[in-house]
């Protein structure tokens, strides 16, 4: 059973890193926020596997909920695509 937890932990951590990379290189800001939310969900799974429920609940509320909603609201008031000059 412990081996399964380690596999899930490694996959979630790797998935979080992949989502973080996609969020950084994405030019569409809305897609970048979605990738960032995916990264937050992956790290939430990591916190769950590491048995940190207090950190998990705070992280889900802030990173997945408030942070994502705030950024989507701000992007709706600006340009969706990032302009690189």
N, C-alpha and C positions, 0 to 999 in steps of 0.2 A: 504494500500500500504506500509505503514511503517513497518507493521508486516512482510510482505514478504521480505523486505530488511534486517530485523534483522535475519530472518531464513537463507537467503542466506549468510549473514555475518558470522553467527555461523557455518554453514556447511563448508564454505570456510576456516575459521580459523581452524576448527577441521581437515579438510582434509590436510591443510598445516602442522599441527602437526604430523599427521600420516605419511605423506611423509618424513618429517624431521627424524622421528624415523626410518623409513625404510632405509633412506640414511645412517644413523649412523650404523645400525646393519648389513647392506649388505656387504658380503665379495667380491663380484664381483664389481670392481670399476666402470665399465661402467654403470651397473644398479644403483649404488649409485648416479652417476651423473644424470641419468635420473630421479631418485626420487627427487633429489635436484632441477631439472628443474620443476618438477611437483609441488613441494613446492613453488617455485617462482611464478608459474602461479596461484596457490591458493591464495597466498598473494597479487598478482596483482589484483585479483577479490576483495579482502578485501579493497585495496586502492581505487578501483573504487567505491565500495559501500560507502566508507567514503568520497567520493568526493574530492580526492586529485590527480588531474590529473597531476600535475607537478612531484610529487613523483612517480606516476604510470609510466609515460613515462621513467623516469630515471631508475626505477627499472626493467622494462621490457628490456630495452636496455642492462643493465649491467648484471642482474642476469640470465635472460633467454638466452640472446644472447652471449655476450662476455665471461662471466664466463663459461657457458656450453661448448662453442666451444673451449676455451682454455684448459679446463680439458680433453675433449675428445682427443685433440691433444697431451697432455702430457701423457695420458694413452696409446695412440697408440705407444709411444716411450718407454714404460715400460711394466711390466707384468700386465695382466688384473686382475688377482686374487690377493687379499691381502694375503701375507704370514705372518702367526703368528707363531713366534718361542717360 
